[in-house]
Amino acid sequence: MSAPSAAGTDTQAETVANTSGITTESLQKTITEKLEAKHVDIEDMSGGCGQMFQAMIVSPLFEKKNSLARHRLVNSALKAEIAAIHAWTPKCFTPEEWERKQSQ
């Protein structure tokens, strides 16, 4: 006898998967507002269920901060959102770093 799952049908599974309420648009808005971001690119890596996101964030608030400090700043700004999703991968750049990366 197998253990019961949280979702008994495919429809229920889809409903459970879509309950995080987190979207690329909501993440982009929050990041832009809280981190004064000049560029934000969010990708839903979960196939649309809103559980795994990758982000490219360009903000002047990252100036003179190492990678760990930048990630902590982002994670602090998105504390509630990160708690509601399964995986979060931010890539953080200053405006100068972003310009150099784009010209390569």
A tleap script that builds the chain and sets N, CA, C and O, in Angstrom:
source leaprc.protein.ff14SB
mol = sequence {
  NMET SER ALA PRO SER ALA ALA GLY THR ASP
  THR GLN ALA GLU THR VAL ALA ASN THR SER
  GLY ILE THR THR GLU SER LEU GLN LYS THR
  ILE THR GLU LYS LEU GLU ALA LYS HIE VAL
  ASP ILE GLU ASP MET SER GLY GLY CYS GLY
  GLN MET PHE GLN ALA MET ILE VAL SER PRO
  LEU PHE GLU LYS LYS ASN SER LEU ALA ARG
  HIE ARG LEU VAL ASN SER ALA LEU LYS ALA
  GLU ILE ALA ALA ILE HIE ALA TRP THR PRO
  LYS CYS PHE THR PRO GLU GLU TRP GLU ARG
  LYS GLN SER CGLN
}
set mol.1.N position { 0.844 -1.177 0.000 }
set mol.1.CA position { 0.000 0.000 0.000 }
set mol.1.C position { 0.890 1.242 0.000 }
set mol.1.O position { 1.769 1.372 0.852 }
set mol.2.N position { 0.674 2.143 -0.936 }
set mol.2.CA position { 1.494 3.351 -1.014 }
set mol.2.C position { 0.904 4.437 -0.131 }
set mol.2.O position { -0.288 4.450 0.173 }
set mol.3.N position { 1.785 5.351 0.270 }
set mol.3.CA position { 1.347 6.460 1.114 }
set mol.3.C position { 0.516 7.429 0.284 }
set mol.3.O position { 0.812 7.643 -0.891 }
set mol.4.N position { -0.507 8.011 0.871 }
set mol.4.CA position { -1.312 8.974 0.123 }
set mol.4.C position { -0.497 10.222 -0.195 }
set mol.4.O position { 0.327 10.663 0.606 }
set mol.5.N position { -0.737 10.774 -1.357 }
set mol.5.CA position { -0.025 11.998 -1.725 }
set mol.5.C position { -0.891 13.202 -1.377 }
set mol.5.O position { -2.081 13.072 -1.090 }
set mol.6.N position { -0.264 14.380 -1.409 }
set mol.6.CA position { -1.003 15.607 -1.117 }
set mol.6.C position { -2.034 15.886 -2.194 }
set mol.6.O position { -3.049 16.538 -1.945 }
set mol.7.N position { -1.767 15.385 -3.396 }
set mol.7.CA position { -2.675 15.609 -4.518 }
set mol.7.C position { -3.079 14.264 -5.103 }
set mol.7.O position { -2.234 13.497 -5.565 }
set mol.8.N position { -4.367 13.988 -5.080 }
set mol.8.CA position { -4.855 12.701 -5.555 }
set mol.8.C position { -5.004 12.605 -7.059 }
set mol.8.O position { -5.003 11.500 -7.603 }
set mol.9.N position { -5.132 13.718 -7.741 }
set mol.9.CA position { -5.300 13.712 -9.190 }
set mol.9.C position { -4.330 14.701 -9.827 }
set mol.9.O position { -3.722 15.528 -9.147 }
set mol.10.N position { -4.202 14.596 -11.153 }
set mol.10.CA position { -3.340 15.540 -11.862 }
set mol.10.C position { -3.828 16.970 -11.696 }
set mol.10.O position { -3.018 17.888 -11.568 }
set mol.11.N position { -5.131 17.172 -11.695 }
set mol.11.CA position { -5.695 18.513 -11.524 }
set mol.11.C position { -5.351 19.059 -10.147 }
set mol.11.O position { -4.986 20.227 -10.011 }
set mol.12.N position { -5.466 18.217 -9.130 }
set mol.12.CA position { -5.099 18.647 -7.785 }
set mol.12.C position { -3.607 18.939 -7.699 }
set mol.12.O position { -3.199 19.886 -7.026 }
set mol.13.N position { -2.796 18.143 -8.369 }
set mol.13.CA position { -1.353 18.358 -8.364 }
set mol.13.C position { -1.016 19.700 -8.994 }
set mol.13.O position { -0.151 20.422 -8.497 }
set mol.14.N position { -1.686 20.036 -10.070 }
set mol.14.CA position { -1.460 21.319 -10.735 }
set mol.14.C position { -1.866 22.468 -9.823 }
set mol.14.O position { -1.179 23.488 -9.761 }
set mol.15.N position { -2.971 22.308 -9.120 }
set mol.15.CA position { -3.428 23.336 -8.193 }
set mol.15.C position { -2.428 23.520 -7.062 }
set mol.15.O position { -2.107 24.652 -6.700 }
set mol.16.N position { -1.933 22.431 -6.503 }
set mol.16.CA position { -0.939 22.502 -5.433 }
set mol.16.C position { 0.320 23.185 -5.938 }
set mol.16.O position { 0.897 24.017 -5.238 }
set mol.17.N position { 0.756 22.842 -7.152 }
set mol.17.CA position { 1.975 23.410 -7.717 }
set mol.17.C position { 1.853 24.907 -7.961 }
set mol.17.O position { 2.853 25.621 -7.877 }
set mol.18.N position { 0.681 25.393 -8.254 }
set mol.18.CA position { 0.488 26.798 -8.585 }
set mol.18.C position { 0.069 27.657 -7.401 }
set mol.18.O position { -0.428 28.765 -7.605 }
set mol.19.N position { 0.247 27.193 -6.191 }
set mol.19.CA position { -0.232 27.935 -5.037 }
set mol.19.C position { 0.807 28.857 -4.411 }
set mol.19.O position { 0.496 29.530 -3.429 }
set mol.20.N position { 2.016 28.917 -4.933 }
set mol.20.CA position { 3.008 29.800 -4.326 }
set mol.20.C position { 2.606 31.258 -4.489 }
set mol.20.O position { 2.945 32.095 -3.653 }
set mol.21.N position { 1.876 31.570 -5.576 }
set mol.21.CA position { 1.467 32.943 -5.813 }
set mol.21.C position { 2.597 33.829 -6.304 }
set mol.21.O position { 2.396 35.024 -6.523 }
set mol.22.N position { 3.768 33.267 -6.480 }
set mol.22.CA position { 4.933 34.021 -6.922 }
set mol.22.C position { 5.030 33.924 -8.438 }
set mol.22.O position { 4.969 32.835 -9.009 }
set mol.23.N position { 5.181 35.073 -9.078 }
set mol.23.CA position { 5.320 35.114 -10.530 }
set mol.23.C position { 6.588 35.880 -10.894 }
set mol.23.O position { 7.163 36.581 -10.061 }
set mol.24.N position { 7.011 35.741 -12.134 }
set mol.24.CA position { 8.170 36.510 -12.584 }
set mol.24.C position { 7.888 38.005 -12.458 }
set mol.24.O position { 8.770 38.787 -12.104 }
set mol.25.N position { 6.641 38.392 -12.753 }
set mol.25.CA position { 6.267 39.803 -12.676 }
set mol.25.C position { 6.310 40.328 -11.235 }
set mol.25.O position { 6.797 41.430 -10.986 }
set mol.26.N position { 5.803 39.536 -10.298 }
set mol.26.CA position { 5.802 39.995 -8.904 }
set mol.26.C position { 7.227 40.087 -8.354 }
set mol.26.O position { 7.545 41.012 -7.606 }
set mol.27.N position { 8.081 39.133 -8.722 }
set mol.27.CA position { 9.478 39.192 -8.301 }
set mol.27.C position { 10.173 40.411 -8.905 }
set mol.27.O position { 10.902 41.122 -8.213 }
set mol.28.N position { 9.948 40.647 -10.187 }
set mol.28.CA position { 10.574 41.777 -10.860 }
set mol.28.C position { 10.165 43.103 -10.220 }
set mol.28.O position { 11.003 43.982 -10.017 }
set mol.29.N position { 8.888 43.246 -9.906 }
set mol.29.CA position { 8.390 44.474 -9.280 }
set mol.29.C position { 9.032 44.686 -7.905 }
set mol.29.O position { 9.495 45.783 -7.593 }
set mol.30.N position { 9.056 43.644 -7.100 }
set mol.30.CA position { 9.616 43.739 -5.754 }
set mol.30.C position { 11.102 44.074 -5.796 }
set mol.30.O position { 11.573 44.925 -5.042 }
set mol.31.N position { 11.839 43.405 -6.676 }
set mol.31.CA position { 13.281 43.643 -6.791 }
set mol.31.C position { 13.547 45.075 -7.263 }
set mol.31.O position { 14.420 45.756 -6.724 }
set mol.32.N position { 12.808 45.522 -8.249 }
set mol.32.CA position { 12.991 46.877 -8.779 }
set mol.32.C position { 12.740 47.915 -7.692 }
set mol.32.O position { 13.495 48.878 -7.561 }
set mol.33.N position { 11.688 47.718 -6.918 }
set mol.33.CA position { 11.336 48.681 -5.871 }
set mol.33.C position { 12.294 48.640 -4.683 }
set mol.33.O position { 12.787 49.680 -4.247 }
set mol.34.N position { 12.555 47.456 -4.161 }
set mol.34.CA position { 13.336 47.338 -2.929 }
set mol.34.C position { 14.842 47.467 -3.137 }
set mol.34.O position { 15.554 47.891 -2.226 }
set mol.35.N position { 15.339 47.108 -4.324 }
set mol.35.CA position { 16.779 47.131 -4.564 }
set mol.35.C position { 17.200 48.219 -5.552 }
set mol.35.O position { 18.355 48.264 -5.976 }
set mol.36.N position { 16.259 49.096 -5.916 }
set mol.36.CA position { 16.565 50.166 -6.864 }
set mol.36.C position { 17.227 49.619 -8.128 }
set mol.36.O position { 18.144 50.229 -8.677 }
set mol.37.N position { 16.752 48.472 -8.573 }
set mol.37.CA position { 17.366 47.774 -9.704 }
set mol.37.C position { 17.185 48.537 -11.006 }
set mol.37.O position { 16.114 49.074 -11.289 }
set mol.38.N position { 18.244 48.573 -11.784 }
set mol.38.CA position { 18.230 49.219 -13.101 }
set mol.38.C position { 17.869 48.220 -14.194 }
set mol.38.O position { 17.385 48.602 -15.259 }
set mol.39.N position { 18.106 46.953 -13.926 }
set mol.39.CA position { 17.767 45.880 -14.871 }
set mol.39.C position { 17.442 44.632 -14.062 }
set mol.39.O position { 18.185 44.265 -13.151 }
set mol.40.N position { 16.337 43.986 -14.394 }
set mol.40.CA position { 15.951 42.735 -13.730 }
set mol.40.C position { 15.443 41.786 -14.807 }
set mol.40.O position { 14.559 42.130 -15.592 }
set mol.41.N position { 16.008 40.605 -14.830 }
set mol.41.CA position { 15.557 39.572 -15.756 }
set mol.41.C position { 15.279 38.330 -14.921 }
set mol.41.O position { 16.197 37.753 -14.339 }
set mol.42.N position { 14.024 37.921 -14.859 }
set mol.42.CA position { 13.608 36.767 -14.061 }
set mol.42.C position { 13.206 35.643 -15.004 }
set mol.42.O position { 12.476 35.863 -15.970 }
set mol.43.N position { 13.684 34.443 -14.719 }
set mol.43.CA position { 13.305 33.273 -15.510 }
set mol.43.C position { 12.704 32.218 -14.592 }
set mol.43.O position { 13.308 31.830 -13.592 }
set mol.44.N position { 11.507 31.759 -14.944 }
set mol.44.CA position { 10.848 30.686 -14.194 }
set mol.44.C position { 11.408 29.369 -14.726 }
set mol.44.O position { 11.074 28.945 -15.832 }
set mol.45.N position { 12.257 28.732 -13.932 }
set mol.45.CA position { 12.928 27.495 -14.344 }
set mol.45.C position { 12.075 26.251 -14.070 }
set mol.45.O position { 12.483 25.131 -14.376 }
set mol.46.N position { 10.882 26.459 -13.489 }
set mol.46.CA position { 10.047 25.333 -13.067 }
set mol.46.C position { 8.994 24.947 -14.098 }
set mol.46.O position { 8.151 24.090 -13.834 }
set mol.47.N position { 9.037 25.562 -15.251 }
set mol.47.CA position { 8.051 25.231 -16.268 }
set mol.47.C position { 6.695 25.885 -16.028 }
set mol.47.O position { 5.680 25.424 -16.550 }
set mol.48.N position { 6.676 26.951 -15.245 }
set mol.48.CA position { 5.438 27.690 -15.051 }
set mol.48.C position { 4.732 27.480 -13.728 }
set mol.48.O position { 3.721 28.132 -13.467 }
set mol.49.N position { 5.235 26.586 -12.881 }
set mol.49.CA position { 4.523 26.347 -11.615 }
set mol.49.C position { 4.933 27.330 -10.518 }
set mol.49.O position { 4.357 27.312 -9.430 }
set mol.50.N position { 5.910 28.177 -10.786 }
set mol.50.CA position { 6.280 29.199 -9.816 }
set mol.50.C position { 7.029 28.699 -8.612 }
set mol.50.O position { 6.857 29.231 -7.515 }
set mol.51.N position { 7.856 27.689 -8.784 }
set mol.51.CA position { 8.589 27.127 -7.655 }
set mol.51.C position { 10.101 27.255 -7.766 }
set mol.51.O position { 10.805 27.017 -6.785 }
set mol.52.N position { 10.628 27.630 -8.954 }
set mol.52.CA position { 12.070 27.720 -9.131 }
set mol.52.C position { 12.378 28.880 -10.083 }
set mol.52.O position { 11.936 28.892 -11.232 }
set mol.53.N position { 13.145 29.853 -9.580 }
set mol.53.CA position { 13.438 31.049 -10.365 }
set mol.53.C position { 14.933 31.329 -10.400 }
set mol.53.O position { 15.668 31.038 -9.457 }
set mol.54.N position { 15.355 31.901 -11.516 }
set mol.54.CA position { 16.717 32.406 -11.682 }
set mol.54.C position { 16.588 33.879 -12.022 }
set mol.54.O position { 15.716 34.262 -12.802 }
set mol.55.N position { 17.452 34.713 -11.443 }
set mol.55.CA position { 17.339 36.154 -11.669 }
set mol.55.C position { 18.683 36.780 -12.000 }
set mol.55.O position { 19.720 36.396 -11.458 }
set mol.56.N position { 18.643 37.745 -12.895 }
set mol.56.CA position { 19.770 38.608 -13.218 }
set mol.56.C position { 19.379 39.984 -12.707 }
set mol.56.O position { 18.405 40.569 -13.181 }
set mol.57.N position { 20.136 40.509 -11.736 }
set mol.57.CA position { 19.766 41.760 -11.081 }
set mol.57.C position { 20.928 42.751 -11.182 }
set mol.57.O position { 22.063 42.432 -10.828 }
set mol.58.N position { 20.629 43.945 -11.668 }
set mol.58.CA position { 21.629 45.004 -11.764 }
set mol.58.C position { 21.175 46.145 -10.863 }
set mol.58.O position { 20.117 46.739 -11.072 }
set mol.59.N position { 21.996 46.441 -9.855 }
set mol.59.CA position { 21.614 47.481 -8.905 }
set mol.59.C position { 22.837 48.235 -8.400 }
set mol.59.O position { 23.880 47.632 -8.149 }
set mol.60.N position { 22.712 49.555 -8.250 }
set mol.60.CA position { 23.814 50.321 -7.663 }
set mol.60.C position { 24.018 49.988 -6.177 }
set mol.60.O position { 25.071 50.294 -5.617 }
set mol.61.N position { 23.036 49.375 -5.549 }
set mol.61.CA position { 23.184 48.992 -4.135 }
set mol.61.C position { 24.225 47.887 -3.944 }
set mol.61.O position { 24.645 47.621 -2.818 }
set mol.62.N position { 24.642 47.243 -5.033 }
set mol.62.CA position { 25.644 46.183 -4.951 }
set mol.62.C position { 27.076 46.720 -4.951 }
set mol.62.O position { 28.025 45.965 -4.738 }
set mol.63.N position { 27.230 48.037 -5.192 }
set mol.63.CA position { 28.559 48.654 -5.206 }
set mol.63.C position { 29.289 48.351 -3.898 }
set mol.63.O position { 28.706 48.426 -2.816 }
set mol.64.N position { 30.550 48.013 -4.012 }
set mol.64.CA position { 31.453 47.755 -2.878 }
set mol.64.C position { 30.978 46.609 -1.986 }
set mol.64.O position { 31.341 46.546 -0.811 }
set mol.65.N position { 30.163 45.699 -2.542 }
set mol.65.CA position { 29.726 44.509 -1.801 }
set mol.65.C position { 30.247 43.274 -2.530 }
set mol.65.O position { 30.232 43.206 -3.759 }
set mol.66.N position { 30.704 42.304 -1.750 }
set mol.66.CA position { 31.129 41.052 -2.382 }
set mol.66.C position { 29.897 40.210 -2.718 }
set mol.66.O position { 28.772 40.581 -2.385 }
set mol.67.N position { 30.118 39.100 -3.367 }
set mol.67.CA position { 29.015 38.254 -3.837 }
set mol.67.C position { 28.097 37.816 -2.694 }
set mol.67.O position { 26.874 37.856 -2.833 }
set mol.68.N position { 28.666 37.405 -1.590 }
set mol.68.CA position { 27.859 36.954 -0.454 }
set mol.68.C position { 26.991 38.087 0.091 }
set mol.68.O position { 25.812 37.877 0.377 }
set mol.69.N position { 27.559 39.279 0.236 }
set mol.69.CA position { 26.796 40.425 0.742 }
set mol.69.C position { 25.668 40.804 -0.220 }
set mol.69.O position { 24.586 41.195 0.219 }
set mol.70.N position { 25.914 40.690 -1.523 }
set mol.70.CA position { 24.885 40.986 -2.522 }
set mol.70.C position { 23.728 39.990 -2.402 }
set mol.70.O position { 22.559 40.374 -2.424 }
set mol.71.N position { 24.067 38.724 -2.276 }
set mol.71.CA position { 23.033 37.690 -2.157 }
set mol.71.C position { 22.235 37.876 -0.873 }
set mol.71.O position { 21.017 37.703 -0.867 }
set mol.72.N position { 22.912 38.224 0.206 }
set mol.72.CA position { 22.200 38.469 1.467 }
set mol.72.C position { 21.239 39.648 1.342 }
set mol.72.O position { 20.130 39.610 1.875 }
set mol.73.N position { 21.665 40.690 0.639 }
set mol.73.CA position { 20.811 41.855 0.423 }
set mol.73.C position { 19.560 41.464 -0.364 }
set mol.73.O position { 18.447 41.850 -0.006 }
set mol.74.N position { 19.751 40.704 -1.425 }
set mol.74.CA position { 18.620 40.249 -2.249 }
set mol.74.C position { 17.705 39.343 -1.433 }
set mol.74.O position { 16.487 39.522 -1.429 }
set mol.75.N position { 18.295 38.376 -0.746 }
set mol.75.CA position { 17.488 37.436 0.032 }
set mol.75.C position { 16.714 38.132 1.148 }
set mol.75.O position { 15.595 37.732 1.472 }
set mol.76.N position { 17.294 39.154 1.724 }
set mol.76.CA position { 16.605 39.914 2.762 }
set mol.76.C position { 15.411 40.671 2.175 }
set mol.76.O position { 14.344 40.731 2.785 }
set mol.77.N position { 15.602 41.243 0.991 }
set mol.77.CA position { 14.523 41.989 0.336 }
set mol.77.C position { 13.387 41.074 -0.116 }
set mol.77.O position { 12.238 41.503 -0.217 }
set mol.78.N position { 13.718 39.814 -0.384 }
set mol.78.CA position { 12.722 38.854 -0.900 }
set mol.78.C position { 12.417 37.741 0.098 }
set mol.78.O position { 12.057 36.633 -0.301 }
set mol.79.N position { 12.556 38.019 1.359 }
set mol.79.CA position { 12.395 36.984 2.392 }
set mol.79.C position { 11.075 36.220 2.272 }
set mol.79.O position { 11.079 34.989 2.283 }
set mol.80.N position { 9.963 36.914 2.158 }
set mol.80.CA position { 8.651 36.253 2.074 }
set mol.80.C position { 8.514 35.450 0.790 }
set mol.80.O position { 7.987 34.338 0.799 }
set mol.81.N position { 8.991 36.017 -0.317 }
set mol.81.CA position { 8.879 35.332 -1.603 }
set mol.81.C position { 9.724 34.056 -1.637 }
set mol.81.O position { 9.282 33.018 -2.129 }
set mol.82.N position { 10.941 34.152 -1.109 }
set mol.82.CA position { 11.836 32.993 -1.109 }
set mol.82.C position { 11.269 31.873 -0.239 }
set mol.82.O position { 11.438 30.695 -0.554 }
set mol.83.N position { 10.603 32.232 0.842 }
set mol.83.CA position { 10.001 31.225 1.721 }
set mol.83.C position { 8.892 30.455 1.013 }
set mol.83.O position { 8.589 29.323 1.388 }
set mol.84.N position { 8.283 31.060 -0.010 }
set mol.84.CA position { 7.149 30.438 -0.692 }
set mol.84.C position { 7.554 29.597 -1.902 }
set mol.84.O position { 6.716 28.902 -2.476 }
set mol.85.N position { 8.839 29.652 -2.299 }
set mol.85.CA position { 9.261 28.898 -3.479 }
set mol.85.C position { 10.294 27.842 -3.113 }
set mol.85.O position { 10.806 27.816 -1.994 }
set mol.86.N position { 10.588 26.981 -4.064 }
set mol.86.CA position { 11.507 25.864 -3.827 }
set mol.86.C position { 12.963 26.245 -4.053 }
set mol.86.O position { 13.822 25.874 -3.254 }
set mol.87.N position { 13.257 26.970 -5.110 }
set mol.87.CA position { 14.641 27.298 -5.435 }
set mol.87.C position { 14.755 28.713 -5.987 }
set mol.87.O position { 13.890 29.179 -6.728 }
set mol.88.N position { 15.843 29.388 -5.609 }
set mol.88.CA position { 16.062 30.780 -6.000 }
set mol.88.C position { 17.546 30.972 -6.291 }
set mol.88.O position { 18.386 30.700 -5.433 }
set mol.89.N position { 17.874 31.435 -7.490 }
set mol.89.CA position { 19.263 31.661 -7.878 }
set mol.89.C position { 19.429 33.074 -8.432 }
set mol.89.O position { 19.095 33.325 -9.589 }
set mol.90.N position { 19.944 34.005 -7.614 }
set mol.90.CA position { 20.184 35.354 -8.121 }
set mol.90.C position { 21.612 35.514 -8.650 }
set mol.90.O position { 22.557 34.947 -8.101 }
set mol.91.N position { 21.750 36.283 -9.709 }
set mol.91.CA position { 23.060 36.695 -10.217 }
set mol.91.C position { 23.055 38.211 -10.120 }
set mol.91.O position { 22.227 38.876 -10.742 }
set mol.92.N position { 23.983 38.759 -9.340 }
set mol.92.CA position { 23.951 40.172 -8.984 }
set mol.92.C position { 25.125 40.939 -9.591 }
set mol.92.O position { 26.276 40.516 -9.491 }
set mol.93.N position { 24.816 42.073 -10.222 }
set mol.93.CA position { 25.829 42.901 -10.849 }
set mol.93.C position { 25.599 44.371 -10.517 }
set mol.93.O position { 24.463 44.808 -10.334 }
set mol.94.N position { 26.699 45.131 -10.441 }
set mol.94.CA position { 26.592 46.587 -10.375 }
set mol.94.C position { 26.341 47.071 -11.802 }
set mol.94.O position { 26.568 46.321 -12.751 }
set mol.95.N position { 25.875 48.312 -11.970 }
set mol.95.CA position { 25.692 48.816 -13.334 }
set mol.95.C position { 26.970 48.778 -14.169 }
set mol.95.O position { 26.909 48.471 -15.360 }
set mol.96.N position { 28.128 49.082 -13.574 }
set mol.96.CA position { 29.406 49.032 -14.301 }
set mol.96.C position { 29.741 47.606 -14.728 }
set mol.96.O position { 30.162 47.383 -15.863 }
set mol.97.N position { 29.559 46.644 -13.829 }
set mol.97.CA position { 29.832 45.234 -14.169 }
set mol.97.C position { 28.915 44.775 -15.298 }
set mol.97.O position { 29.338 44.052 -16.200 }
set mol.98.N position { 27.663 45.200 -15.237 }
set mol.98.CA position { 26.690 44.808 -16.253 }
set mol.98.C position { 27.075 45.367 -17.622 }
set mol.98.O position { 26.976 44.669 -18.631 }
set mol.99.N position { 27.518 46.639 -17.653 }
set mol.99.CA position { 27.961 47.242 -18.913 }
set mol.99.C position { 29.146 46.475 -19.502 }
set mol.99.O position { 29.177 46.199 -20.701 }
set mol.100.N position { 30.113 46.135 -18.659 }
set mol.100.CA position { 31.275 45.360 -19.124 }
set mol.100.C position { 30.839 44.004 -19.664 }
set mol.100.O position { 31.327 43.560 -20.703 }
set mol.101.N position { 29.936 43.357 -18.971 }
set mol.101.CA position { 29.459 42.037 -19.399 }
set mol.101.C position { 28.737 42.129 -20.746 }
set mol.101.O position { 28.894 41.253 -21.596 }
set mol.102.N position { 27.958 43.176 -20.936 }
set mol.102.CA position { 27.208 43.343 -22.181 }
set mol.102.C position { 28.120 43.655 -23.375 }
set mol.102.O position { 27.788 43.327 -24.515 }
set mol.103.N position { 29.267 44.288 -23.110 }
set mol.103.CA position { 30.170 44.655 -24.207 }
set mol.103.C position { 31.105 43.506 -24.602 }
set mol.103.O position { 31.847 43.628 -25.576 }
set mol.104.N position { 31.081 42.428 -23.881 }
set mol.104.CA position { 31.959 41.283 -24.189 }
set mol.104.C position { 31.418 40.469 -25.331 }
set mol.104.O position { 32.028 39.473 -25.722 }
savepdb mol mol.pdb
quit
